[in-house]
Amino acid sequence: MEETVAEVELVGCDINFYCLDLTNTAVVRSCRTADSTLLILWQADDRELKEVEAVFRAITLSLLL
Protein backbone atom coordinates (compact mmCIF):
# COMPACT_ATOMS: atom_id res chain seq x y z
CA MET A 1 0.00 0.00 0.00
CA GLU A 2 1.24 3.48 -0.81
CA GLU A 3 -0.06 6.84 0.36
CA THR A 4 1.19 10.41 0.39
CA VAL A 5 1.13 12.54 3.54
CA ALA A 6 2.60 16.07 3.57
CA GLU A 7 4.15 15.38 0.15
CA VAL A 8 6.03 12.36 1.58
CA GLU A 9 5.48 8.96 -0.04
CA LEU A 10 4.70 6.31 2.60
CA VAL A 11 4.88 2.59 1.81
CA GLY A 12 3.49 -0.16 4.03
CA CYS A 13 0.54 -2.39 4.78
CA ASP A 14 -2.53 -2.79 6.96
CA ILE A 15 -2.55 -5.94 9.09
CA ASN A 16 -5.85 -7.33 10.41
CA PHE A 17 -5.80 -9.85 13.26
CA TYR A 18 -7.73 -11.21 16.24
CA CYS A 19 -6.72 -10.70 19.87
CA LEU A 20 -8.90 -11.54 22.86
CA ASP A 21 -11.96 -12.05 20.63
CA LEU A 22 -11.60 -8.57 19.10
CA THR A 23 -10.71 -7.74 15.53
CA ASN A 24 -7.70 -5.43 15.39
CA THR A 25 -5.87 -3.46 12.76
CA ALA A 26 -2.23 -2.45 12.70
CA VAL A 27 -1.22 0.20 10.18
CA VAL A 28 2.47 0.04 9.26
CA ARG A 29 4.11 2.70 7.07
CA SER A 30 7.71 3.62 6.31
CA CYS A 31 9.54 6.37 4.46
CA ARG A 32 12.93 7.93 4.04
CA THR A 33 13.63 11.54 4.85
CA ALA A 34 16.80 13.52 4.27
CA ASP A 35 18.00 12.62 7.78
CA SER A 36 16.53 9.22 8.59
CA THR A 37 14.24 6.32 7.83
CA LEU A 38 10.91 6.34 9.68
CA LEU A 39 8.73 3.39 10.64
CA ILE A 40 5.23 4.39 11.70
CA LEU A 41 2.92 1.93 13.48
CA TRP A 42 -0.59 2.42 14.80
CA GLN A 43 -2.65 -0.33 16.34
CA ALA A 44 -6.16 -0.45 17.78
CA ASP A 45 -9.16 -2.71 17.95
CA ASP A 46 -11.51 -1.99 15.07
CA ARG A 47 -14.22 -0.41 17.25
CA GLU A 48 -11.70 1.98 18.77
CA LEU A 49 -9.87 2.67 15.48
CA LYS A 50 -12.84 4.57 14.05
CA GLU A 51 -12.64 6.97 17.01
CA VAL A 52 -8.86 7.45 17.12
CA GLU A 53 -7.83 7.24 13.46
CA ALA A 54 -7.89 11.05 13.10
CA VAL A 55 -5.54 11.34 16.09
CA PHE A 56 -3.15 8.75 14.60
CA ARG A 57 -3.19 10.61 11.27
CA ALA A 58 -2.43 13.93 13.01
CA ILE A 59 0.51 12.35 14.86
CA THR A 60 1.80 10.90 11.58
CA LEU A 61 1.53 14.31 9.92
CA SER A 62 3.44 15.96 12.78
CA LEU A 63 6.30 13.47 12.32
CA LEU A 64 6.61 14.34 8.64
CA LEU A 65 6.52 18.14 8.90
N, CA, C and O of each residue as an XYZ file, in Angstrom:
260
protein
N       0.847     -1.165      0.000
C       0.000      0.000      0.000
C       0.895      1.230      0.000
O       1.916      1.270      0.687
N       0.508      2.216     -0.765
C       1.235      3.479     -0.812
C       0.262      4.617     -0.561
O      -0.882      4.580     -1.012
N       0.727      5.633      0.166
C      -0.058      6.839      0.362
C       0.889      8.014      0.533
O       2.052      7.843      0.900
N       0.382      9.202      0.265
C       1.185     10.409      0.387
C       0.622     11.262      1.513
O      -0.575     11.546      1.555
N       1.503     11.666      2.427
C       1.134     12.539      3.536
C       2.160     13.663      3.568
O       3.362     13.401      3.624
N       1.706     14.900      3.534
C       2.598     16.066      3.565
C       3.670     15.965      2.485
O       4.837     16.274      2.725
N       3.264     15.532      1.302
C       4.152     15.381      0.150
C       5.259     14.345      0.360
O       6.264     14.361     -0.351
N       5.083     13.454      1.323
C       6.031     12.363      1.585
C       5.350     11.055      1.198
O       4.231     10.783      1.631
N       6.019     10.251      0.388
C       5.481      8.958     -0.043
C       5.714      7.921      1.056
O       6.856      7.645      1.423
N       4.634      7.354      1.575
C       4.705      6.309      2.596
C       4.370      4.970      1.952
O       3.457      4.879      1.131
N       5.105      3.940      2.324
C       4.885      2.591      1.812
C       4.665      1.681      3.012
O       5.348      1.824      4.027
N       3.727      0.750      2.914
C       3.494     -0.160      4.031
C       2.308     -1.063      3.788
O       1.958     -1.367      2.648
N       1.693     -1.491      4.885
C       0.545     -2.389      4.783
C      -0.355     -2.226      5.999
O       0.053     -1.692      7.031
N      -1.587     -2.697      5.855
C      -2.535     -2.795      6.959
C      -2.628     -4.265      7.332
O      -2.784     -5.120      6.460
N      -2.534     -4.562      8.615
C      -2.552     -5.943      9.094
C      -3.785     -6.114      9.976
O      -3.940     -5.408     10.973
N      -4.653     -7.040      9.615
C      -5.852     -7.335     10.406
C      -5.629     -8.637     11.152
O      -5.131     -9.608     10.584
N      -6.005     -8.659     12.450
C      -5.797     -9.855     13.255
C      -6.786     -9.880     14.417
O      -7.447     -8.884     14.709
N      -6.874    -11.030     15.068
C      -7.733    -11.209     16.239
C      -6.881    -11.259     17.496
O      -5.805    -11.858     17.505
N      -7.369    -10.625     18.561
C      -6.722    -10.697     19.871
C      -7.818    -10.576     20.926
O      -8.582     -9.610     20.929
N      -7.890    -11.542     21.804
C      -8.902    -11.542     22.864
C     -10.313    -11.346     22.306
O     -11.082    -10.539     22.827
N     -10.642    -12.070     21.268
C     -11.960    -12.053     20.627
C     -12.316    -10.724     19.962
O     -13.476    -10.517     19.606
N     -11.363     -9.830     19.787
C     -11.603     -8.567     19.104
C     -10.845     -8.549     17.784
O      -9.736     -9.075     17.684
N     -11.455     -7.939     16.774
C     -10.711     -7.736     15.529
C      -9.882     -6.468     15.689
O     -10.358     -5.462     16.214
N      -8.654     -6.530     15.236
C      -7.704     -5.433     15.385
C      -7.085     -5.099     14.042
O      -7.055     -5.924     13.129
N      -6.595     -3.884     13.940
C      -5.868     -3.457     12.755
C      -4.585     -2.774     13.192
O      -4.582     -1.936     14.094
N      -3.496     -3.146     12.537
C      -2.226     -2.447     12.697
C      -1.904     -1.807     11.355
O      -1.947     -2.467     10.317
N      -1.587     -0.544     11.380
C      -1.222      0.199     10.179
C       0.281      0.441     10.255
O       0.764      1.086     11.186
N       1.016     -0.074      9.280
C       2.474      0.044      9.261
C       2.868      0.822      8.008
O       2.481      0.460      6.897
N       3.634      1.887      8.192
C       4.111      2.696      7.073
C       5.582      3.023      7.303
O       6.042      3.109      8.442
N       6.307      3.204      6.211
C       7.709      3.619      6.310
C       8.017      4.627      5.218
O       7.331      4.698      4.198
N       9.070      5.409      5.456
C       9.537      6.367      4.463
C      10.956      6.788      4.809
O      11.433      6.601      5.928
N      11.600      7.354      3.825
C      12.931      7.928      4.036
C      12.814      9.440      3.986
O      12.109      9.993      3.142
N      13.505     10.093      4.888
C      13.628     11.545      4.846
C      15.091     11.866      4.577
O      15.913     10.961      4.430
N      15.409     13.130      4.514
C      16.800     13.520      4.271
C      17.720     13.041      5.393
O      18.895     12.758      5.159
N      17.183     12.950      6.609
C      18.000     12.620      7.781
C      17.872     11.189      8.276
O      18.777     10.687      8.943
N      16.764     10.521      7.963
C      16.533      9.219      8.591
C      15.493      8.402      7.830
O      14.886      8.863      6.864
N      15.315      7.184      8.299
C      14.236      6.324      7.830
C      13.233      6.203      8.967
O      13.612      5.938     10.108
N      11.962      6.396      8.661
C      10.913      6.338      9.676
C      10.070      5.083      9.505
O       9.765      4.678      8.383
N       9.698      4.476     10.617
C       8.726      3.388     10.641
C       7.592      3.851     11.538
O       7.799      4.157     12.712
N       6.407      3.897     10.983
C       5.233      4.391     11.698
C       4.284      3.222     11.909
O       3.967      2.499     10.964
N       3.829      3.032     13.149
C       2.924      1.929     13.484
C       1.802      2.454     14.352
O       2.047      3.091     15.377
N       0.563      2.188     13.944
C      -0.591      2.422     14.801
C      -1.285      1.088     14.969
O      -1.259      0.245     14.073
N      -1.899      0.904     16.108
C      -2.651     -0.332     16.342
C      -3.815     -0.037     17.267
O      -3.670      0.673     18.262
N      -4.983     -0.594     16.929
C      -6.164     -0.446     17.777
C      -7.165     -1.522     17.401
O      -7.120     -2.080     16.305
N      -8.084     -1.807     18.344
C      -9.159     -2.714     17.949
C     -10.084     -1.936     17.016
O     -10.154     -0.709     17.090
N     -10.780     -2.636     16.155
C     -11.513     -1.988     15.073
C     -12.617     -1.050     15.562
O     -12.918     -0.064     14.890
N     -13.219     -1.329     16.702
C     -14.225     -0.409     17.248
C     -13.564      0.912     17.644
O     -14.088      1.990     17.364
N     -12.425      0.813     18.288
C     -11.696      1.983     18.766
C     -11.035      2.754     17.616
O     -10.923      3.979     17.672
N     -10.602      2.043     16.586
C      -9.872      2.669     15.481
C     -10.688      3.767     14.814
O     -10.140      4.800     14.429
N     -11.985      3.556     14.674
C     -12.835      4.571     14.053
C     -12.789      5.883     14.836
O     -12.860      6.963     14.250
N     -12.672      5.784     16.152
C     -12.644      6.970     17.007
C     -11.281      7.646     17.026
O     -11.209      8.871     17.130
N     -10.206      6.886     16.929
C      -8.861      7.445     17.119
C      -8.050      7.583     15.834
O      -6.919      8.067     15.875
N      -8.596      7.172     14.707
C      -7.831      7.243     13.462
C      -7.398      8.670     13.140
O      -6.276      8.877     12.677
N      -8.256      9.652     13.373
C      -7.888     11.047     13.098
C      -6.710     11.488     13.967
O      -5.856     12.248     13.512
N      -6.660     11.022     15.195
C      -5.537     11.340     16.086
C      -4.260     10.701     15.559
O      -3.217     11.354     15.516
N      -4.327      9.426     15.156
C      -3.154      8.751     14.595
C      -2.663      9.472     13.338
O      -1.458      9.630     13.143
N      -3.587      9.903     12.493
C      -3.190     10.610     11.268
C      -2.536     11.959     11.595
O      -1.583     12.359     10.927
N      -3.034     12.651     12.606
C      -2.433     13.928     13.012
C      -1.023     13.721     13.562
O      -0.127     14.516     13.281
N      -0.822     12.669     14.337
C       0.510     12.354     14.860
C       1.453     12.033     13.709
O       2.593     12.498     13.688
N       0.980     11.237     12.750
C       1.799     10.902     11.578
C       2.193     12.170     10.828
O       3.355     12.338     10.457
N       1.246     13.048     10.607
C       1.530     14.305      9.916
C       2.579     15.115     10.671
O       3.482     15.680     10.054
N       2.472     15.178     11.993
C       3.439     15.957     12.779
C       4.850     15.385     12.674
O       5.825     16.131     12.762
N       4.970     14.074     12.488
C       6.295     13.467     12.322
C       6.933     13.850     10.992
O       8.158     13.913     10.882
N       6.111     14.104      9.992
C       6.608     14.341      8.639
C       6.834     15.813      8.314
O       7.447     16.135      7.296
N       6.348     16.702      9.163
C       6.516     18.142      8.897
C       7.845     18.656      9.383
O       8.140     19.842      9.235
